[in-house]
């Protein structure tokens, strides 16, 4: 589903964000990506979203070699991918319903389809009763769940999350990770960048460890493990 083959990313200022990174994620896997701040986690996710282009190597998503695609193909690629941000990125002047509906509006779906899909996504994250609320009226945990609903509303094959629990307390973090597990059980391939080592250990899933742009460890799934930043 996701393949990195000797991928490097060097910025014009000379910074090597990634250096010769190779790994594969299979369909339906849930994998955590960890490492210190600046290790390259966000850059790696941005390459999958085609928000960045690799300097060297190949990034392949569901059989598509992103390094050979024109930037014009980015919207088509992103239709297969849901993205959850640490800071939610919700539109304050739009209701919860309208925030979640945004990807479907961009895709040109009819309102009848949009309503059905949005309500199903909100129900999945336990926020159907909040569909007419404004984002700022919600708690931090609820705002993050709106972000999750928006990411999954188009039923993506891949779900990416960049530090999704960074602003949540431990209980809400555990609740969000449990939701990720439910989505994964439905066949969604999930890659989560996170510093939350205690929750990563509790989940017992595969862990990729980055350090200074290099992949230094690939820890297999198991009951528990000792991933380190």
N, C-alpha and C positions, 0 to 999 in steps of 0.2 A: 504493500500500500504506500509506504513512504521509504524511499531509499536515498541516502547520501553517499556519493562515491568520491572520496578524496576532495571534499569541498573546502575551499578557502575563501575568505572574504577579507579583502584589504580595502580600507577607506583611503580617499585621496590624501589624508594627512599622514598616511603611513601606518596607521593602527591596524594590526592584524586581529580582527574580531574573531575569526575562525581560521584554523590552520590544519588542513588535511584531515577533515572529519569524515568518517565513514561509519554507517550503521544502517540497519533495516528494521522497519516496523511492519509486522504482518497485519492483515485485515482482522479487525476486532481486538487488537492488542490495546492495553492501557499501560502507558509508560510515563515515568516521571523523569524530568530533566532538571538536574540540580548543579550547584556550583556557586562560587562566591559572586558578589556583585561585579559585573564587568567581565564575567567568564565567557560570555557569548550566547547566553540563553535566548535573549530577546532577538538577537540577530538571526539565530537559527530559525526561530518562528517566523520572522519577517521574510526569510528566503522561501519558506513554504507558501506564504501568502503572496509571493511575487511583489512584495513591497521593497525588496532588495534583489539584486542580481549577484550571483556568485562570481568571484574573480577567477576561480579555477574549480574544476570538478563538475559533477552532475547532480542535480536534484530531480528526483523522479517521483511523481505523485500519481498513483493509480494508472501507471503506464505512460503518463505524459512526462516527457523530459522538459522541465521548466526552463533549463538553460538554452534550449533551442527554440523556445516560443517567443513570439513578438510580445511586447508589453500590452498590445491590444487584446491579447488572449487572457490577460489577468482576470477580468470580470467572470469569464467562463470557468476558470480554475477556481475562483473564490466561491462560486455557487456550490461547490462540493465541500466547502470548508466552513465550519463555524468557529468564531473567535471570541474568547472571553477575556476582557481586559481587567487589570487590577483596579482601575479607577472607574469602572462601569461604562463611562462614555455615553451616558443617557442624555437625551435631549430634554432639557428642563421645561420647555414650552410645549411638550407633547405628553399626552397621557401614557400610562403604562401600555395600554393596548396599541397606541400608535407607535411607540418605541419598538415594540416587538414586531409590529407589522412592517417596519421599514424595509428589511431585506426582500420581503415578498412584493412590496410596491415597486421596488427597483427592478425586480424580476418580471414585472408586468402581469401578475396574477389578477384574476377577477376578484371583486370584493367578497363574493360568496365563499370562494376558496380561502381568501385571506382570513375572514372571520373564523372559519372552521379551524384553520391551522393555528391561528393565534390563541384561540381559546383552549385548544388542546395543549399547546406549549405552556400556557399559564397554569393550566390544571396540573401539568406534570411537575411544575415547581411549587405548587401549592399557593398560587397567587391569583386564581381566577376571580376571586371576590374583589381584587384590587384593580381590575382592568380599567376602571374609569378614574383612578387616582393619579395624582401628579407625582413624579419621581421624588421630589423633595419632601413629600409627605410620608415617605417610606423610611424604614430603618436602613442602616447600612447593609445588613444581611438581606433584606428584601430587595434593595437596589441591585445587589449582586445577583440575586435569583432572577430578576428581570433581565439582566445581562445574559444569564444562562438561557432563558427562554428565547431571547432574540437570536442567540447563537444556534439553537436547535430547531427553530421554527421551520426552517427549510429542509429539515431532515437530512443534514449533511452526513457524508460518509466519514469525514474526519472532523474532530473537535480539538482545537488548540486552546490552551489557557495559559496566560502569562501572569504569574504570581496572583492567582485568583483569591487567595485567602490572606493577602497582605494586610488588609484593613479589617479583618474579622477576628472575633475572639475565638478561643479554642473550640467551644461548643458549636458555633456557626461554621467554623472551618470543617469540623468533623461532619456536620450535616451536609455541607456542599460536596465533600469528597464522597460521601455515601450516594449522593445524587449522580456524581460522575460514574460510580460503579453501576448504578441502575442503567444508565445510558450505555455503558460498555456492554452490559449483558444483552442489550438490544442489537449489538453488532457494530456499534460506532467505534472507530479507531480513535483513541484519545492520547494526546501528548500534553503533559502538564509541566510547565516550568514553575518550580517552587523552591523556597528556602526552608519550608516547614518540615524539617527532618523527622520530627516525632510522628507527624501524621503520615509521612511517606513510609516510615517503618511499619506503622500500624496497618497500612494498606497492603503491604507485602507484595507490591508489584515490581516489575522490572525498573531499574534506575540507570539512567545515563548520567555520568558525572563529567562536567566540563571544568577545566582549569586553564586560564589564560588562553582560551580559544581552542584548546586541544581536548579531545575526548580521552580521558585518562582511565575511565572504568565503565564497564557495562555489567551491572549486577543483575543476575537473573531473578525472576519472581520466586518468592518463597514465603514461609510463615513470618519471617522477620529478617532484617538485615541491618548492617551497620553502615549505611551510606554516609559519607562525610562530605562537607562542603570544601 
